[in-house]
């Protein structure tokens, strides 16, 4: 926990989210030079309750500590609902972090 | 070890990892060839099996000149009722960068930061609900390569 920085704010039926995951995002080339195994986030998913609001399959070419900005509709959501982000990397490790969506009624 | 083989092994290892129920649609498992394709065209073919037509309905925002190739901000927006959005570039050893699965009723307004080794062209493909592909391209200069070599 605490691996991700999540900011999510709702206004006018749309929530804007900004997520930064802390990850080295080591490419195959860079890993070879450092004598380590390549490792990078391969999949990230954002959910509110059971509803998927964001989903990305990614390669090694996302920047280090990658940033994800996106928007989603907030109809049906209520105060106290949280945005839950989960990533999986090439080694199979996963991290989940959640944050309350601001501005919901 | 030969790099190609190494990549292949990685894919096999990935396939052996038990699928968690978390993954609605993981394109790395669904379309493994996409991620090893070395040209943009090959990657698009591996992912969608079709070619795209250029569209004015997609906005791709990236700097014309990126001072740091390690973190190039890219924003994709579209008014098309999209099913998936994919991003490719031709500067790195493999071309696929990311594939988004657009949730039902989702808004396509995605920003992320990517790495590019040298100057090149970013290609974005938007697949609409009917399965038709729309594309947009932008060429940019990279002052300092971002793959640490």
gemmi code that builds the backbone of each chain (N, CA, C; Angstrom):
import gemmi

chains = {
    "A": [
        ("UNK", (0.829, -1.203, 0.000), (0.000, 0.000, 0.000), (0.862, 1.252, 0.000)),
        ("UNK", (0.266, 2.281, -0.503), (1.009, 3.528, -0.515), (1.968, 3.639, -1.672)),
        ("UNK", (1.893, 2.678, -2.563), (2.792, 2.683, -3.709), (2.348, 3.678, -4.772)),
        ("UNK", (1.062, 3.952, -4.786), (0.539, 4.826, -5.829), (0.071, 6.153, -5.261)),
        ("UNK", (0.210, 7.170, -6.100), (-0.375, 8.453, -5.754), (-1.642, 8.567, -6.571)),
        ("UNK", (-2.752, 8.717, -5.889), (-4.023, 8.817, -6.608), (-4.705, 10.119, -6.230)),
        ("UNK", (-5.127, 10.842, -7.246), (-5.939, 12.025, -7.014), (-7.163, 11.872, -7.867)),
        ("UNK", (-8.332, 11.988, -7.281), (-9.534, 11.852, -8.091), (-10.614, 12.800, -7.568)),
        ("UNK", (-11.135, 13.592, -8.497), (-12.086, 14.623, -8.124), (-13.233, 14.649, -9.118)),
        ("UNK", (-14.431, 14.748, -8.589), (-15.606, 14.722, -9.443), (-16.246, 16.106, -9.525)),
        ("UNK", (-16.708, 16.454, -10.715), (-17.453, 17.696, -10.916), (-18.296, 17.553, -12.165)),
        ("UNK", (-19.578, 17.916, -12.042), (-20.466, 17.900, -13.198), (-20.646, 16.538, -13.834)),
        ("UNK", (-20.642, 15.494, -13.027), (-20.910, 14.155, -13.554), (-19.691, 13.436, -14.101)),
        ("UNK", (-18.555, 14.131, -14.084), (-17.333, 13.493, -14.586), (-16.231, 13.583, -13.527)),
        ("UNK", (-15.581, 12.465, -13.303), (-14.467, 12.461, -12.360), (-13.160, 12.480, -13.141)),
        ("UNK", (-12.245, 13.303, -12.683), (-10.920, 13.340, -13.295), (-9.940, 12.677, -12.345)),
        ("UNK", (-9.203, 11.728, -12.882), (-8.274, 10.991, -12.039), (-6.851, 11.151, -12.540)),
        ("UNK", (-5.942, 11.193, -11.578), (-4.522, 11.301, -11.874), (-3.841, 10.273, -10.976)),
        ("UNK", (-3.183, 9.333, -11.604), (-2.568, 8.244, -10.845), (-1.101, 8.147, -11.222)),
        ("UNK", (-0.255, 8.100, -10.230), (1.152, 7.854, -10.512), (1.585, 6.612, -9.755)),
        ("UNK", (2.075, 5.629, -10.506), (2.552, 4.393, -9.891), (4.058, 4.494, -9.756)),
        ("UNK", (4.570, 3.985, -8.642), (6.012, 4.005, -8.462), (6.568, 2.689, -8.999)),
        ("UNK", (7.247, 2.765, -10.116), (7.795, 1.550, -10.709), (8.977, 1.907, -11.595)),
        ("UNK", (9.984, 1.077, -11.551), (11.209, 1.358, -12.297), (11.020, 1.288, -13.811)),
        ("UNK", (10.095, 0.442, -14.266), (9.821, 0.270, -15.687), (11.110, -0.017, -16.461)),
        ("UNK", (11.799, -1.065, -16.045), (13.077, -1.425, -16.631), (12.872, -2.146, -17.969)),
        ("UNK", (13.403, -1.546, -19.043), (13.249, -2.157, -20.367), (14.230, -3.321, -20.516)),
        ("UNK", (14.015, -4.120, -21.568), (14.909, -5.247, -21.812), (16.340, -4.756, -22.050)),
        ("UNK", (16.472, -3.673, -22.812), (17.804, -3.132, -23.106), (18.494, -2.625, -21.853)),
        ("UNK", (17.773, -1.837, -21.077), (18.352, -1.260, -19.865), (18.679, -2.352, -18.853)),
        ("UNK", (17.835, -3.363, -18.793), (18.033, -4.452, -17.841), (19.304, -5.228, -18.169)),
        ("UNK", (19.545, -5.410, -19.458), (20.723, -6.119, -19.927), (21.991, -5.400, -19.473)),
        ("UNK", (21.962, -4.080, -19.630), (23.132, -3.277, -19.239), (23.391, -3.354, -17.744)),
        ("UNK", (22.318, -3.346, -16.983), (22.459, -3.353, -15.528), (22.615, -4.764, -14.976)),
        ("UNK", (22.439, -5.754, -15.851), (22.548, -7.146, -15.413), (21.385, -7.579, -14.542)),
        ("UNK", (20.235, -6.927, -14.755), (19.033, -7.305, -13.994), (18.003, -7.874, -14.954)),
        ("UNK", (16.909, -8.321, -14.411), (15.805, -8.771, -15.253), (14.905, -7.594, -15.576)),
        ("UNK", (14.447, -7.575, -16.797), (13.508, -6.527, -17.177), (12.239, -6.673, -16.350)),
        ("UNK", (11.684, -5.566, -15.981), (10.426, -5.601, -15.244), (9.687, -4.290, -15.459)),
        ("UNK", (8.439, -4.406, -15.793), (7.640, -3.205, -16.026), (6.172, -3.541, -15.826)),
        ("UNK", (5.389, -2.532, -15.623), (3.955, -2.724, -15.429), (3.347, -3.204, -16.738)),
        ("UNK", (2.602, -4.302, -16.680), (2.027, -4.857, -17.897), (0.522, -4.626, -17.980)),
        ("UNK", (-0.074, -4.320, -16.840), (-1.522, -4.179, -16.834), (-1.925, -3.308, -15.654)),
        ("UNK", (-2.817, -2.376, -15.905), (-3.324, -1.561, -14.795), (-4.823, -1.395, -14.983)),
        ("UNK", (-5.527, -1.522, -13.865), (-6.986, -1.456, -13.942), (-7.511, -0.546, -12.831)),
        ("UNK", (-8.516, 0.243, -13.168), (-9.138, 1.128, -12.200), (-10.596, 0.757, -12.042)),
        ("UNK", (-11.038, 0.630, -10.790), (-12.421, 0.227, -10.539), (-13.060, 1.130, -9.493)),
        ("UNK", (-14.363, 1.311, -9.636), (-15.157, 1.901, -8.565), (-16.192, 0.842, -8.223)),
        ("UNK", (-16.066, 0.265, -7.035), (-16.900, -0.892, -6.707), (-16.548, -2.025, -7.665)),
        ("UNK", (-17.570, -2.542, -8.370), (-17.331, -3.609, -9.333), (-17.144, -3.077, -10.744)),
        ("UNK", (-17.329, -1.797, -10.909), (-17.325, -1.212, -12.238), (-15.918, -0.817, -12.674)),
        ("UNK", (-15.522, -1.301, -13.830), (-14.211, -0.941, -14.376), (-14.317, 0.430, -15.032)),
        ("UNK", (-13.431, 1.342, -14.645), (-13.460, 2.672, -15.255), (-12.207, 2.939, -16.087)),
        ("UNK", (-11.189, 2.091, -15.937), (-9.946, 2.303, -16.677), (-9.226, 0.981, -16.811)),
        ("UNK", (-8.727, 0.708, -18.006), (-7.970, -0.517, -18.167), (-6.918, -0.346, -19.242)),
        ("UNK", (-5.697, -0.732, -18.913), (-4.581, -0.526, -19.824), (-3.641, -1.726, -19.777)),
        ("UNK", (-3.286, -2.219, -20.962), (-2.222, -3.208, -21.075), (-1.014, -2.438, -21.597)),
        ("UNK", (0.137, -2.595, -20.971), (1.239, -1.722, -21.355), (2.534, -2.476, -21.617)),
        ("UNK", (3.470, -1.797, -22.262), (4.776, -2.370, -22.575), (5.841, -1.672, -21.741)),
        ("UNK", (7.083, -1.999, -22.038), (8.187, -1.407, -21.275), (8.421, 0.061, -21.599)),
        ("UNK", (7.687, 0.599, -22.576), (7.985, 1.958, -23.015), (7.179, 3.042, -22.321)),
        ("UNK", (6.514, 2.696, -21.246), (5.952, 3.758, -20.418), (7.100, 4.314, -19.594)),
        ("UNK", (7.017, 5.590, -19.248), (8.089, 6.232, -18.508), (8.230, 5.623, -17.117)),
        ("UNK", (9.385, 5.832, -16.519), (9.614, 5.436, -15.140), (8.599, 6.154, -14.244)),
        ("UNK", (8.119, 5.476, -13.224), (7.050, 6.012, -12.373), (5.923, 6.579, -13.237)),
        ("UNK", (5.301, 5.723, -14.034), (4.362, 6.220, -15.047), (3.133, 6.929, -14.469)),
        ("UNK", (2.684, 7.883, -15.250), (1.537, 8.699, -14.881), (0.348, 8.301, -15.755)),
        ("UNK", (-0.802, 8.191, -15.139), (-2.014, 7.872, -15.894), (-3.081, 8.894, -15.542)),
        ("UNK", (-3.529, 9.615, -16.558), (-4.617, 10.563, -16.332), (-5.807, 10.108, -17.154)),
        ("UNK", (-6.965, 10.131, -16.559), (-8.156, 9.721, -17.291), (-9.406, 10.293, -16.640)),
        ("UNK", (-10.524, 10.127, -17.344), (-11.814, 10.636, -16.846), (-12.844, 9.517, -16.891)),
        ("UNK", (-13.813, 9.599, -16.027), (-14.924, 8.646, -16.114), (-16.197, 9.282, -15.585)),
        ("UNK", (-17.326, 8.735, -16.048), (-18.623, 9.271, -15.631), (-18.947, 8.817, -14.213)),
        ("UNK", (-19.612, 9.671, -13.479), (-19.857, 9.343, -12.073), (-21.323, 9.040, -11.787)),
        ("UNK", (-22.156, 8.874, -12.831), (-23.567, 8.589, -12.540), (-23.700, 7.258, -11.787)),
        ("UNK", (-24.539, 7.299, -10.764), (-24.734, 6.101, -9.943), (-23.770, 6.012, -8.773)),
        ("UNK", (-22.767, 6.867, -8.765), (-21.812, 6.828, -7.651), (-22.283, 7.749, -6.531)),
        ("UNK", (-21.869, 7.428, -5.292), (-22.280, 8.247, -4.165), (-21.075, 8.612, -3.301)),
        ("UNK", (-21.320, 9.554, -2.418), (-20.263, 10.020, -1.523), (-19.643, 8.827, -0.779)),
        ("UNK", (-18.345, 8.792, -0.736), (-17.675, 7.706, -0.032), (-17.138, 6.634, -0.972)),
        ("UNK", (-17.600, 6.653, -2.223), (-17.094, 5.680, -3.196), (-15.617, 5.928, -3.463)),
        ("UNK", (-14.936, 4.819, -3.702), (-13.489, 4.933, -3.889), (-13.061, 4.460, -5.268)),
        ("UNK", (-12.001, 5.066, -5.746), (-11.362, 4.576, -6.973), (-10.245, 3.636, -6.536)),
        ("UNK", (-10.312, 2.411, -7.028), (-9.312, 1.427, -6.653), (-8.462, 1.072, -7.875)),
        ("UNK", (-7.166, 1.302, -7.763), (-6.258, 1.023, -8.874), (-5.395, -0.194, -8.529)),
        ("UNK", (-5.213, -1.064, -9.501), (-4.354, -2.231, -9.305), (-3.438, -2.389, -10.502)),
        ("UNK", (-2.151, -2.523, -10.255), (-1.267, -2.856, -11.380), (-0.610, -4.207, -11.168)),
        ("UNK", (-0.203, -4.786, -12.296), (0.515, -6.050, -12.303), (1.768, -5.824, -13.131)),
        ("UNK", (2.903, -6.354, -12.671), (4.100, -6.185, -13.494), (4.560, -7.526, -14.059)),
        ("UNK", (5.641, -7.475, -14.837), (6.105, -8.661, -15.559), (6.500, -9.789, -14.609)),
        ("UNK", (6.980, -9.439, -13.421), (7.391, -10.457, -12.458), (6.178, -11.097, -11.779)),
        ("UNK", (4.997, -10.529, -12.012), (3.786, -11.074, -11.427), (3.354, -10.359, -10.157)),
        ("UNK", (4.166, -9.395, -9.732), (3.816, -8.644, -8.526), (2.620, -7.742, -8.805)),
        ("UNK", (1.787, -7.545, -7.795), (0.670, -6.618, -7.963), (0.627, -5.649, -6.788)),
        ("UNK", (0.076, -4.497, -7.042), (-0.134, -3.491, -6.002), (-1.539, -2.945, -6.167)),
        ("UNK", (-2.205, -2.729, -5.066), (-3.530, -2.118, -5.119), (-3.563, -0.946, -4.164)),
        ("UNK", (-4.175, 0.107, -4.594), (-4.327, 1.275, -3.740), (-5.681, 1.913, -4.067)),
        ("UNK", (-6.297, 2.506, -3.075), (-7.603, 3.100, -3.313), (-7.673, 4.487, -2.706)),
        ("UNK", (-8.509, 5.311, -3.298), (-8.677, 6.665, -2.781), (-10.129, 7.081, -2.964)),
        ("UNK", (-10.622, 7.786, -1.963), (-11.997, 8.279, -2.024), (-12.118, 9.325, -3.124)),
        ("UNK", (-13.214, 9.242, -3.873), (-13.454, 10.215, -4.931), (-14.023, 11.478, -4.300)),
        ("UNK", (-13.331, 12.573, -4.510), (-13.779, 13.839, -3.934), (-14.912, 14.430, -4.750)),
        ("UNK", (-15.778, 15.156, -4.085), (-16.800, 15.922, -4.795), (-18.070, 15.165, -5.133)),
        ("UNK", (-18.200, 13.913, -4.656), (-19.438, 13.169, -4.906), (-20.472, 13.521, -3.850)),
        ("UNK", (-21.764, 13.440, -4.253), (-22.818, 13.775, -3.284), (-23.540, 12.513, -2.832)),
    ],
    "B": [
        ("UNK", (21.877, -14.970, -23.841), (20.776, -15.592, -24.579), (20.311, -14.649, -25.686)),
        ("UNK", (19.918, -15.250, -26.762), (19.388, -14.477, -27.875), (18.165, -13.691, -27.389)),
        ("UNK", (18.127, -12.443, -27.788), (17.118, -11.560, -27.244), (15.692, -12.000, -27.638)),
        ("UNK", (15.559, -12.389, -28.904), (14.238, -12.837, -29.390), (13.733, -14.017, -28.559)),
        ("UNK", (14.652, -14.961, -28.371), (14.277, -16.143, -27.607), (13.894, -15.760, -26.186)),
        ("UNK", (14.660, -14.844, -25.665), (14.409, -14.395, -24.302), (13.001, -13.823, -24.184)),
        ("UNK", (12.653, -12.989, -25.162), (11.312, -12.399, -25.172), (10.261, -13.502, -25.238)),
        ("UNK", (10.525, -14.476, -26.093), (9.587, -15.572, -26.260), (9.367, -16.315, -24.957)),
        ("UNK", (10.474, -16.569, -24.271), (10.386, -17.266, -22.982), (9.560, -16.464, -21.993)),
        ("UNK", (9.781, -15.161, -22.031), (9.028, -14.275, -21.137), (7.540, -14.427, -21.370)),
        ("UNK", (7.164, -14.518, -22.636), (5.752, -14.642, -22.984), (5.191, -15.967, -22.464)),
        ("UNK", (6.003, -17.020, -22.605), (5.564, -18.321, -22.115), (5.368, -18.262, -20.606)),
        ("UNK", (6.352, -17.661, -19.934), (6.274, -17.535, -18.485), (5.019, -16.765, -18.096)),
        ("UNK", (4.727, -15.729, -18.879), (3.572, -14.886, -18.600), (2.289, -15.695, -18.728)),
        ("UNK", (2.273, -16.555, -19.742), (1.077, -17.350, -19.987), (0.855, -18.368, -18.867)),
        ("UNK", (1.946, -18.769, -18.214), (1.844, -19.768, -17.165), (1.369, -19.177, -15.836)),
        ("UNK", (1.538, -17.873, -15.702), (1.079, -17.220, -14.480), (-0.436, -17.387, -14.401)),
        ("UNK", (-0.934, -17.927, -13.307), (-2.385, -18.141, -13.234), (-3.147, -16.823, -13.376)),
        ("UNK", (-4.115, -16.844, -14.239), (-4.888, -15.638, -14.494), (-5.758, -15.321, -13.280)),
        ("UNK", (-5.636, -14.132, -12.783), (-6.492, -13.736, -11.678), (-7.790, -13.179, -12.271)),
        ("UNK", (-8.826, -13.227, -11.503), (-10.122, -12.773, -11.985), (-10.127, -11.264, -12.207)),
        ("UNK", (-9.077, -10.640, -11.724), (-8.939, -9.192, -11.813), (-8.903, -8.709, -13.255)),
        ("UNK", (-8.265, -9.513, -14.104), (-8.044, -9.085, -15.472), (-9.270, -9.285, -16.334)),
        ("UNK", (-9.890, -8.204, -16.700), (-11.022, -8.306, -17.596), (-10.502, -8.677, -18.986)),
        ("UNK", (-9.512, -7.941, -19.450), (-8.958, -8.195, -20.769), (-7.510, -7.710, -20.780)),
        ("UNK", (-6.593, -8.660, -20.717), (-5.187, -8.295, -20.730), (-4.638, -8.574, -22.120)),
        ("UNK", (-4.325, -7.508, -22.838), (-3.878, -7.671, -24.212), (-2.496, -8.312, -24.314)),
        ("UNK", (-1.764, -8.332, -23.234), (-0.462, -8.997, -23.289), (-0.656, -10.512, -23.362)),
        ("UNK", (-1.746, -10.983, -22.767), (-2.029, -12.411, -22.836), (-2.833, -12.741, -24.085)),
        ("UNK", (-3.756, -11.840, -24.420), (-4.642, -12.085, -25.562), (-3.889, -12.042, -26.886)),
        ("UNK", (-3.031, -11.059, -27.014), (-2.349, -10.834, -28.288), (-0.840, -10.685, -28.067)),
        ("UNK", (-0.163, -11.769, -27.703), (1.256, -11.652, -27.355), (2.138, -11.149, -28.505)),
        ("UNK", (1.753, -11.432, -29.744), (2.588, -11.012, -30.876), (2.687, -9.502, -31.020)),
        ("UNK", (1.658, -8.823, -30.539), (1.644, -7.369, -30.641), (2.863, -6.751, -29.984)),
        ("UNK", (3.259, -7.330, -28.867), (4.278, -6.705, -28.027), (5.699, -7.004, -28.495)),
        ("UNK", (5.840, -7.978, -29.395), (7.179, -8.281, -29.899), (7.366, -7.769, -31.322)),
        ("UNK", (6.308, -7.290, -31.950), (6.405, -6.786, -33.320), (7.325, -5.579, -33.371)),
        ("UNK", (8.164, -5.547, -34.410), (9.161, -4.485, -34.456), (8.743, -3.287, -35.291)),
        ("UNK", (7.740, -3.449, -36.116), (7.257, -2.290, -36.858), (5.822, -1.992, -36.446)),
        ("UNK", (5.452, -0.740, -36.645), (4.113, -0.305, -36.258), (3.061, -1.107, -37.026)),
        ("UNK", (3.283, -1.294, -38.339), (2.317, -2.024, -39.158), (2.124, -3.454, -38.665)),
        ("UNK", (3.254, -4.114, -38.354), (3.173, -5.485, -37.866), (2.414, -5.557, -36.544)),
        ("UNK", (2.674, -4.593, -35.690), (2.032, -4.582, -34.375), (0.522, -4.381, -34.522)),
        ("UNK", (0.144, -3.485, -35.428), (-1.286, -3.228, -35.643), (-1.957, -4.478, -36.202)),
        ("UNK", (-1.276, -5.131, -37.144), (-1.806, -6.356, -37.732), (-1.950, -7.449, -36.664)),
        ("UNK", (-0.931, -7.562, -35.800), (-0.961, -8.585, -34.762), (-2.095, -8.331, -33.772)),
        ("UNK", (-2.364, -7.074, -33.516), (-3.386, -6.728, -32.532), (-4.793, -6.798, -33.107)),
        ("UNK", (-4.970, -6.204, -34.284), (-6.325, -6.082, -34.830), (-6.570, -6.921, -36.081)),
        ("UNK", (-5.485, -7.305, -36.756), (-5.638, -8.054, -37.995), (-6.259, -7.245, -39.112)),
        ("UNK", (-6.105, -5.935, -39.055), (-6.676, -5.069, -40.091), (-5.837, -3.804, -40.194)),
        ("UNK", (-6.116, -3.004, -41.192), (-5.408, -1.736, -41.308), (-6.360, -0.591, -41.005)),
        ("UNK", (-5.788, 0.542, -40.649), (-6.596, 1.670, -40.209), (-6.650, 2.769, -41.261)),
        ("UNK", (-7.699, 3.557, -41.181), (-7.775, 4.743, -42.028), (-7.588, 5.966, -41.150)),
        ("UNK", (-6.978, 6.996, -41.705), (-6.723, 8.197, -40.911), (-8.030, 8.903, -40.573)),
        ("UNK", (-8.071, 9.468, -39.396), (-9.293, 10.099, -38.936), (-8.997, 11.450, -38.305)),
        ("UNK", (-9.933, 12.375, -38.500), (-9.777, 13.703, -37.896), (-10.443, 13.749, -36.522)),
        ("UNK", (-11.116, 12.682, -36.165), (-11.879, 12.684, -34.915), (-11.064, 12.272, -33.690)),
        ("UNK", (-9.763, 12.091, -33.895), (-8.896, 11.742, -32.764), (-7.913, 12.891, -32.551)),
        ("UNK", (-7.736, 13.254, -31.307), (-6.740, 14.266, -30.986), (-5.570, 13.590, -30.302)),
        ("UNK", (-4.401, 13.762, -30.856), (-3.185, 13.226, -30.254), (-2.304, 14.411, -29.909)),
        ("UNK", (-2.049, 14.553, -28.621), (-1.251, 15.698, -28.191), (0.076, 15.212, -27.621)),
        ("UNK", (1.152, 15.629, -28.271), (2.489, 15.306, -27.784), (3.388, 16.474, -28.162)),
        ("UNK", (4.466, 16.693, -27.422), (5.330, 17.832, -27.770), (6.004, 17.616, -29.124)),
        ("UNK", (6.200, 18.706, -29.868), (6.899, 18.622, -31.159), (8.360, 18.242, -30.925)),
        ("UNK", (8.919, 18.834, -29.890), (10.298, 18.526, -29.516), (10.293, 18.104, -28.051)),
        ("UNK", (10.733, 16.890, -27.798), (10.780, 16.413, -26.415), (12.211, 16.517, -25.915)),
        ("UNK", (12.407, 17.272, -24.840), (13.764, 17.445, -24.335), (14.228, 16.193, -23.612)),
        ("UNK", (13.294, 15.488, -23.003), (13.641, 14.270, -22.282), (12.836, 13.095, -22.831)),
        ("UNK", (13.514, 12.225, -23.551), (12.837, 11.080, -24.153), (12.390, 10.044, -23.139)),
        ("UNK", (12.767, 10.230, -21.881), (12.400, 9.283, -20.835), (11.000, 9.486, -20.305)),
        ("UNK", (10.444, 10.650, -20.578), (9.093, 10.941, -20.086), (8.425, 11.937, -21.021)),
        ("UNK", (7.811, 11.416, -22.064), (7.141, 12.279, -23.031), (5.639, 12.212, -22.763)),
        ("UNK", (5.049, 13.339, -22.382), (3.606, 13.305, -22.113), (2.813, 13.184, -23.406)),
        ("UNK", (1.875, 12.252, -23.445), (1.036, 12.040, -24.623), (-0.414, 12.011, -24.162)),
        ("UNK", (-1.243, 12.784, -24.841), (-2.671, 12.795, -24.521), (-3.464, 12.348, -25.739)),
        ("UNK", (-4.420, 11.461, -25.511), (-5.276, 10.971, -26.586), (-6.724, 11.271, -26.219)),
        ("UNK", (-7.420, 11.915, -27.164), (-8.848, 12.164, -26.967), (-9.570, 11.780, -28.239)),
        ("UNK", (-10.773, 11.321, -28.108), (-11.572, 11.074, -29.307), (-13.059, 11.147, -29.003)),
        ("UNK", (-13.806, 11.539, -30.019), (-15.262, 11.574, -29.883), (-15.859, 10.269, -30.396)),
        ("UNK", (-15.018, 9.423, -31.001), (-15.487, 8.135, -31.530), (-15.910, 7.236, -30.364)),
        ("UNK", (-17.002, 6.516, -30.550), (-17.463, 5.565, -29.541), (-16.520, 4.358, -29.576)),
        ("UNK", (-15.482, 4.413, -28.756), (-14.366, 3.481, -28.905), (-14.500, 2.224, -28.065)),
        ("UNK", (-13.920, 1.161, -28.585), (-13.838, -0.100, -27.859), (-12.431, -0.235, -27.262)),
        ("UNK", (-11.440, 0.005, -28.114), (-10.064, -0.010, -27.620), (-9.286, 1.148, -28.248)),
        ("UNK", (-8.217, 1.532, -27.559), (-7.310, 2.559, -28.054), (-5.908, 1.990, -27.912)),
        ("UNK", (-5.103, 2.105, -28.971), (-3.748, 1.563, -28.896), (-2.734, 2.604, -29.330)),
        ("UNK", (-1.578, 2.572, -28.692), (-0.520, 3.532, -29.025), (0.740, 2.788, -29.444)),
        ("UNK", (1.323, 3.252, -30.560), (2.558, 2.662, -31.079), (3.549, 3.780, -31.400)),
        ("UNK", (4.818, 3.414, -31.503), (5.826, 4.362, -31.982), (6.907, 3.583, -32.721)),
        ("UNK", (7.728, 4.292, -33.506), (8.713, 3.587, -34.323), (10.158, 3.875, -33.914)),
        ("UNK", (10.364, 4.381, -32.711), (11.725, 4.734, -32.281), (12.377, 3.643, -31.426)),
        ("UNK", (11.582, 2.816, -30.789), (12.111, 1.809, -29.866), (12.218, 0.441, -30.551)),
        ("UNK", (12.922, -0.503, -29.934), (13.082, -1.818, -30.568), (11.755, -2.504, -30.890)),
        ("UNK", (10.772, -2.385, -29.999), (9.437, -2.894, -30.309), (8.502, -1.702, -30.365)),
        ("UNK", (7.414, -1.858, -31.096), (6.638, -0.657, -31.390), (5.438, -0.424, -30.477)),
        ("UNK", (4.892, -1.475, -29.884), (3.690, -1.288, -29.075), (4.028, -0.605, -27.752)),
        ("UNK", (3.211, 0.354, -27.368), (3.419, 1.033, -26.090), (2.314, 0.649, -25.116)),
        ("UNK", (1.078, 0.804, -25.542), (-0.022, 0.562, -24.623), (-1.309, 0.304, -25.384)),
        ("UNK", (-2.182, -0.501, -24.787), (-3.519, -0.716, -25.331), (-4.525, -0.497, -24.209)),
        ("UNK", (-5.419, 0.444, -24.429), (-6.473, 0.689, -23.454), (-7.736, -0.067, -23.864)),
        ("UNK", (-8.415, -0.626, -22.889), (-9.738, -1.184, -23.119), (-10.715, -0.144, -22.601)),
        ("UNK", (-11.515, 0.394, -23.483), (-12.423, 1.455, -23.053), (-13.651, 0.820, -22.419)),
        ("UNK", (-13.931, 1.134, -21.151), (-15.120, 0.550, -20.512), (-16.394, 1.069, -21.172)),
        ("UNK", (-17.470, 0.317, -21.014), (-18.771, 0.724, -21.576), (-19.112, 2.135, -21.089)),
        ("UNK", (-19.399, 3.009, -22.031), (-19.735, 4.380, -21.670), (-18.554, 5.200, -21.196)),
        ("UNK", (-17.367, 4.684, -21.420), (-16.165, 5.356, -20.942), (-15.803, 6.583, -21.758)),
        ("UNK", (-15.028, 7.453, -21.153), (-14.573, 8.663, -21.818), (-13.134, 8.444, -22.266)),
        ("UNK", (-12.861, 8.703, -23.536), (-11.478, 8.587, -23.989), (-10.796, 9.942, -23.851)),
        ("UNK", (-10.058, 10.071, -22.798), (-9.231, 11.248, -22.556), (-8.075, 10.759, -21.705)),
        ("UNK", (-7.103, 10.157, -22.370), (-6.038, 9.478, -21.665), (-4.722, 10.232, -21.789)),
        ("UNK", (-4.053, 10.401, -20.677), (-2.710, 10.975, -20.700), (-1.775, 10.011, -19.994)),
        ("UNK", (-0.629, 9.769, -20.600), (0.392, 9.003, -19.917), (1.748, 9.509, -20.395)),
        ("UNK", (2.790, 9.006, -19.767), (4.128, 9.416, -20.189), (4.851, 8.207, -20.751)),
        ("UNK", (5.508, 8.410, -21.875), (6.171, 7.281, -22.528), (7.665, 7.553, -22.748)),
        ("UNK", (8.374, 6.484, -23.097), (9.809, 6.586, -23.387), (10.028, 6.416, -24.880)),
        ("UNK", (10.905, 7.232, -25.435), (11.313, 7.040, -26.824), (12.822, 7.188, -26.917)),
        ("UNK", (13.423, 6.257, -27.619), (14.869, 6.194, -27.714), (15.419, 7.310, -28.578)),
        ("UNK", (14.698, 7.631, -29.633), (15.135, 8.673, -30.558), (13.904, 9.313, -31.195)),
        ("UNK", (14.135, 10.253, -32.089), (13.013, 10.891, -32.766), (12.215, 9.854, -33.548)),
        ("UNK", (10.921, 10.073, -33.616), (10.098, 9.100, -34.324), (8.662, 9.554, -34.423)),
        ("UNK", (7.806, 8.620, -34.799), (6.402, 8.931, -35.004), (5.543, 8.092, -34.066)),
        ("UNK", (4.621, 8.755, -33.410), (3.652, 8.062, -32.567), (2.406, 7.808, -33.407)),
        ("UNK", (1.913, 6.592, -33.388), (0.676, 6.262, -34.091), (-0.351, 5.815, -33.059)),
        ("UNK", (-1.539, 6.388, -33.145), (-2.617, 5.981, -32.251), (-3.743, 5.387, -33.081)),
        ("UNK", (-4.224, 4.245, -32.643), (-5.330, 3.580, -33.321), (-6.526, 3.569, -32.374)),
        ("UNK", (-7.676, 3.962, -32.890), (-8.910, 3.848, -32.122), (-9.808, 2.843, -32.845)),
        ("UNK", (-10.189, 1.817, -32.110), (-11.107, 0.829, -32.668), (-12.511, 1.188, -32.210)),
        ("UNK", (-13.421, 1.404, -33.144), (-14.782, 1.756, -32.728), (-15.597, 0.491, -32.458)),
        ("UNK", (-16.834, 0.690, -32.018), (-17.678, -0.442, -31.603), (-17.927, -1.421, -32.750)),
        ("UNK", (-17.900, -0.907, -33.989), (-18.124, -1.759, -35.152), (-16.854, -2.496, -35.573)),
        ("UNK", (-15.760, -2.205, -34.901), (-14.505, -2.886, -35.215), (-13.676, -2.180, -36.275)),
        ("UNK", (-14.121, -0.996, -36.706), (-13.385, -0.223, -37.702), (-12.233, 0.516, -37.016)),
        ("UNK", (-11.106, 0.607, -37.731), (-9.929, 1.228, -37.128), (-9.715, 2.646, -37.661)),
        ("UNK", (-9.440, 3.544, -36.739), (-9.152, 4.928, -37.092), (-7.765, 5.251, -36.556)),
        ("UNK", (-7.008, 6.026, -37.316), (-5.652, 6.294, -36.850), (-5.301, 7.771, -36.907)),
        ("UNK", (-4.304, 8.125, -36.131), (-3.737, 9.466, -36.179), (-2.258, 9.332, -35.844)),
        ("UNK", (-1.443, 10.206, -36.450), (0.003, 10.114, -36.248), (0.584, 11.458, -35.861)),
        ("UNK", (1.650, 11.412, -35.124), (2.416, 12.643, -34.905), (3.898, 12.319, -34.811)),
        ("UNK", (4.668, 13.111, -35.548), (6.114, 12.925, -35.530), (6.716, 13.918, -34.553)),
        ("UNK", (7.663, 13.453, -33.764), (8.305, 14.377, -32.840), (9.803, 14.136, -32.762)),
        ("UNK", (10.485, 15.181, -32.368), (11.933, 15.083, -32.210), (12.258, 14.818, -30.755)),
        ("UNK", (13.179, 13.934, -30.540), (13.590, 13.631, -29.176), (15.041, 14.075, -29.016)),
        ("UNK", (15.258, 14.992, -28.100), (16.597, 15.561, -27.923), (17.502, 14.587, -27.171)),
        ("UNK", (16.949, 13.993, -26.136), (17.743, 13.085, -25.316), (16.996, 11.769, -25.207)),
        ("UNK", (17.584, 10.714, -25.736), (16.910, 9.413, -25.786), (16.539, 8.902, -24.411)),
        ("UNK", (15.433, 8.176, -24.342), (14.877, 7.839, -23.033), (14.902, 6.373, -22.665)),
        ("UNK", (15.696, 5.558, -23.340), (15.709, 4.162, -22.930), (17.017, 3.818, -22.254)),
        ("UNK", (17.635, 4.797, -21.676), (18.913, 4.643, -20.979), (19.903, 3.923, -21.884)),
        ("UNK", (20.048, 4.437, -23.062), (20.999, 3.862, -24.015), (20.293, 3.604, -25.278)),
    ],
}
model = gemmi.Model(1)
for chain_id, residues in chains.items():
    chain = gemmi.Chain(chain_id)
    for i, (resn, *xyz) in enumerate(residues, 1):
        res = gemmi.Residue()
        res.name, res.seqid = resn, gemmi.SeqId(i, " ")
        for name, pos in zip(("N", "CA", "C"), xyz):
            atom = gemmi.Atom()
            atom.name, atom.element = name, gemmi.Element(name[0])
            atom.pos, atom.b_iso = gemmi.Position(*pos), 0.0
            res.add_atom(atom)
        chain.add_residue(res)
    model.add_chain(chain)
structure = gemmi.Structure()
structure.add_model(model)
structure.setup_entities()
